[in-house]
Amino acid sequence: MELIHTCEIEDLVLAIEGKQPVLNIQRVIDMQQAVQALYSGSPMATIVRDVSETLEQHLIQHVLVLTHGNKSEAARRLRIDYKTLYRKLQKYAVS
């Protein structure tokens, strides 16, 4: 499920760093329509879980790029424990 684009990830990184991302209403509408098309008839819990996991995976990958692969710095920027980041890297098979 490729719903998350680079712009959304960059907005999330800005938000994590305490900066204000630019809200793009059309992007929000496009994402909402994509979710509806993929999950018509699915329970809300399934939709939320899948979108959340996809977002988390892309965000971790993006922050690792920003930190040049430095996992300690990535965990600090994501505001999670290093061990938690390590488990998520294994879960999503991110190297």
N, C-alpha and C positions, 0 to 999 in steps of 0.2 A: 504494500500500500504506500504509494509515493505521494502523500498529501502535503508533506512539509517541504517547502522550497527554501532556498538559501536566504531569501529576504525574511521569512518568518524566523529562521534560526538566528539571523543577525539581530532582529528585533528582540528576541528572547535574551540573547547575550547582552544587549544594551540594558534590558530590564534588570538582569542579574547584577550588572555592574552599577546599577543605580542611575542609569541614564534613561531618558524618555524616548522610547521607540516611536516612530511615525506610524500612526494608525492608517491603514489602507482599507477602506470599507469594501472595495471591490474584491480584494484578496480574501477578506472574511467571508463574503458571499460565495465566492468561488469554492472556498474550502468547505463551506456548509453544504453546497450543492454536491460536491464530490463525495462527502460523507453520506448524504442521503442516497445517492446513486449506488454506492457500494454496500450499504447496510439496510436497504429497504426491507422491513420486516424483522430485522434483528433486534434482540433485546438491547435496551439502552446500556446495560452494564457491559455488553460485548463491545459496543461502539466506543464507549469511554475507555475501556481497557486497551483496545487496539490503538486508538489514536494517542493515548497517553504513552504507551510503550514506544510507538513510532517517534513521537516527539522527543521522548527521553533519549532514545538511541541517536537520533540526528543531533540533538543538542550536545551529547557527550562527544560525538565525533567532531563536531565543529569546535568545541572548546579544546579538544586535543590538538587540532590543527593550529588553533590560536596559540597554544602553549608549546608548540613544536614537539608534541609527544610527551611532555613532562607531566606525568600522572599526578604527582603531588600538587603541582600548581593547578592542574585541571580540577582536582578535588576541591582545592581551596576556592577556586572561582565558582564552582558549582555549589559550594557550601555544603559539601557532604564529606563524610569520613573517607579516608583513602581506601579502607577495606570495603566500604560500600561501593565505591567506584570500581574497585577490582572485581567484585561480584557482578556488577552490571556489565563490565567489559566481557566477562565470561559468558553471561546470559545472552548478550547480543553478538557474541563472537567478533568483537572489535579488537583489532590489534594495535 
